[in-house]
Amino acid sequence: MKYLLIIGDGMADYPVDVLNGKTPLQVAHKPNMDMIASKGCSGILKTIPEDMEAGSDIANLSILGYNPKKYYTGRGPLEAAGMGIDLSKDDIAFRCNLITEENGVLIDYSAGHIINDDANELIKCVRNNFGKPGEIDFYVGVSYRHILILKGRSYTNHILCTPPHDVIGSEILKVLPKAKTSVGESTATLLKKMIGDSKKILEKHPVNINRTLLGKRSGNMIWPWGPGKKPNMPTLKERYGINGVVISAVDLIKGIGVYAGMKIINVPGATGFYDTNYEGKADSALKALESNDMVLIHVEAPDEAGHSGDYEQKIRTIEDLDKRLIGRLLDNLKGEYAIAVLPDHPTPIKVRTHTKDPVPFMIYSPYVKSDRVESFDEVSVQEGGFGLVEGEMFMPLFVAIKP
């Protein structure tokens, strides 16, 4: 038995007024998802515990069967693992965005989805100014997504750092890092100083001067968030007896895969944006299934559209996922397989950030009885045979569907 787990990041939504009160999932032309729904069984999955933040890190840990209250230590160490960074036990890893600040306001969490070449030059500049060998280092990632590591016992993760995509339009001074306890004061002070000083060096950088001349948003400030230490997690092989593969352009998802003992496949042209290589992901998944039990395919594009508040783009990303990836998979799958499709969390157009609402999910398997659901969307699945499922129970449900 082979397993395909397809995650459309942030794909779920609220009703949109200009769509006559329907969601992008309801409006999108997605015959392959609807076919899977009609032949499989659907339900609603609660991926975010009530007392935790609505992040992709927590949601995807839940989907893979890891209770985030037990295994989650922060987003930073997960992304670091996805970039191949080996952490020591006392290291604190942060996700570090390049953002756009104007007149004291955070206006863009992604610096206009800055291209890799521009971002690389800016992060190298930041490293040269703030890095200290063996103590403070910056690692270049993809686009606006990078990593900051604070090494040694003099630093702590007893601090509160706000995800930048949650505070678009906010005054920088009101959302800066702060200490949870007195233990975190020195680390919070360091981060605030680096954030403030980064603008002084980045706004004058030739890359940003050129971006401004071209009418693009500049990456004129760094924004560390998601601090945490290295987690300790059992592998999927240890828990479920299966070998897994991750296909994603996003370091966070790769990092979760690393700690879950999964192989990472990097697909050329997979960007984590609207122009990602859907066909390449499908082909790589088919190849990986020849020698592995399960493939997780993650697509970031719907989430980016949600953060941008662009309902038309979100519909397009759903349709691309359906036709160019899922359709290609279904046309070429052989033998017995189970396939599941779901978002990790909603990223509604109205709020432009993640929410804790349960998400629709569906599973097809030769050994699961189909229900009456004919379409895959937030409303239709409420009549699904699985009902409401707690996040960490999804994986046991998915892989346990056998004769």
DAKAHU-V209561 format. One line per field, one symbol per residue. ss: DSSP state (h for helix, s for strand, l for the rest). phi: phi as a letter, one per 20 degrees, with the letter a starting at -180 (. if undefined). A space follows every 50 residues. Layout:
ss=???
phi=???
This chain:
ss=lsssssssllsslllshhhllslhhhhlllhhhhhhhhhlssssssllll lllllhhhhhhhhllllhhhhlllhhhhhhhhlllllllllsssssssss ssllsssslllllllhhhhhhhhhhhhhhhlslllsssssssllssssss llllllllsslllhhhllllshhhlllssllhhhhhhhhhhhhhhhhhhh hhlllhhhhhhhhlllllllsssssssslllllllhhhhhlllsssslll hhhhhhhhhlllsssllllllllllllhhhhhhhhhhhhllllssssssl hhhhhhhhllhhhhhhhhhhhhhhhhhhhhhhllllsssssslllsslll lllsslllsssssslllllllllllllllhhhhlllssssllhhhhhhhl lll
phi=.dcddddegmffbegdgfdlmdegffefebgfffffffedcdacdeedgg ecfedffffffggendfffededqfgffffffeneeeefefddcfceecd dclmdedbfclmlgfgfffgffffffgfedfcgmccbddfddleeccddd doffdbdecdcefffecfnefgfecfgbffcffeffffffffffffffff eefefgfffffffemefeeebebfamfadgeccfefffecmceccdcbed fgfffgfgfemefddeegnedmcfefefffffffffffffccecceddce gffffffemdffffffffffgffedffffffcfcmebdcccaeeafcfgf dmbfceggdfbbcdbfddffdefdceafefffeffemecfgfeffgffee fcf
